[in-house]
Amino acid sequence: MQGISVERSHSSVEQIQPPTYGNLITILSIDGGGIRGIIPATILEFLESQFQELDGEDARLADYFDVISGTSTGGLVTAMLTAPDQNNRPLFAAKDIKPFYLEHCPKIFPQPRGLCKTLLAKVIKSLLRGPKYDGKYLHKVVREKLGDISLNETITNVVIPTFDIKSLQPTIFSSYQIKSSPSLDAKLSDICISTSAAPTYLPAHHFTTKDANGNPHEFNLIDGGVCANNPTLVAMNQVTKQILDENVDFFPIKAAEYRRFLIISIGTGTAKNEEKFNAKMAAKWGLLDWFIHSGSTPLIDVFSQSSGDMADFHLATLTQALHLEHNYLRIQDDTLTGTDASVDISTKKNLERLSQIGENLLKKSVSRINLENGRFEPIKNGGTNEDALKRFAKILSQERSLRDVRSPHTKKTHR
């Protein structure tokens, strides 16, 4: 390919060319976890800085991934990374996400004062007054930042899971599906509010769109974390459906070509397994105990953690069986304790602590889930997460350049 250069303007970076012109299908996935979204925000800032070192300061995460998928707080991060500004470039850089959380989380999750600090007061409030937070500030700030931007406008493909409480079915907002299902082309603000509507914490969200015939289509949505707190498999499913449907962007890729997938999946941290509960204890629990026990919400913790872990179990098993471990990077911290593991304790101290956890996670060894006991264990000679992200950044940069050279849609100059 000598003698050909690809034009890249500092003021206007072209969107990534489709996988049909490259060797890989690239996926970035971000878990749900409320205020713990600060942890992946820290990881993403580092990854984007690596792209900028390789390709210039205008490089953004959306320039390198075919799909960015996120659930709950991860869905909000996904929208921020892919929503376009007036120049059709990402509205937010990765470095903007952490300051956004530090500024707005205390208002999204205002901390109680006085009597309301007691456990009894929390229980009474949750039983008599609906969700713990009214969601008004979250709705306001999301609409303010994302405006009327719709799903079809994102810089790269987006996959954000939610769950429809009326139909009792997952609703996946996917860039790939809006052509066949125009009713899914909702405003990003509505999608973010929906995927963040964690039961008992924030209210369910209702809105309507129009189908292909102009008829109203209603949504009654709650947090996508109830079905896919780790949305990596959902993103892979959406890609696989496009391959099966013979989408030209994936020609001549076959559905079972898992070697093509390059996946970075970032968790928001989980509580250290302190074995607080056991079957003998839970056998005596009633409805209230499952929702509030020892300062935690066992039922919600079980749903969100099991949902995330099952996705990782599947991918770890698949990549190990096919000897594709180097194509899949899962960054997760399973040692959180106390308020670090909460989704809504938004004190300045706790938010700064979560930011530090993210920084520390970069320095930790690359780990993989143990398929026998479910714990994350360091990989021998695997280096740190920082090292792994640097390696992935180089691969992703090379993949983007390869597509630019091969694609007839990229402007090229001969030198």
Secondary structure as UniProt FT lines:
FT   TURN            2..3
FT   STRAND          4..6
FT   HELIX           19..21
FT   STRAND          25..30
FT   HELIX           34..37
FT   HELIX           38..55
FT   TURN            57..58
FT   HELIX           61..63
FT   STRAND          67..70
FT   HELIX           73..82
FT   TURN            86..87
FT   HELIX           94..96
FT   HELIX           97..108
FT   HELIX           114..117
FT   HELIX           119..128
FT   HELIX           136..146
FT   TURN            147..148
FT   HELIX           151..153
FT   STRAND          157..164
FT   TURN            165..168
FT   STRAND          169..174
FT   TURN            175..180
FT   HELIX           182..184
FT   HELIX           188..195
FT   TURN            199..201
FT   STRAND          205..210
FT   TURN            212..213
FT   STRAND          216..223
FT   HELIX           225..228
FT   HELIX           232..244
FT   TURN            245..246
FT   HELIX           248..250
FT   TURN            251..252
FT   TURN            255..256
FT   HELIX           258..260
FT   STRAND          261..266
FT   HELIX           279..282
FT   TURN            283..284
FT   HELIX           287..291
FT   TURN            294..295
FT   HELIX           298..321
FT   TURN            322..323
FT   HELIX           325..327
FT   STRAND          328..331
FT   HELIX           338..341
FT   HELIX           348..363
FT   STRAND          367..369
FT   TURN            371..373
FT   STRAND          376..378
FT   TURN            380..381
FT   HELIX           385..406
FT   TURN            408..409
FT   STRAND          412..414
//
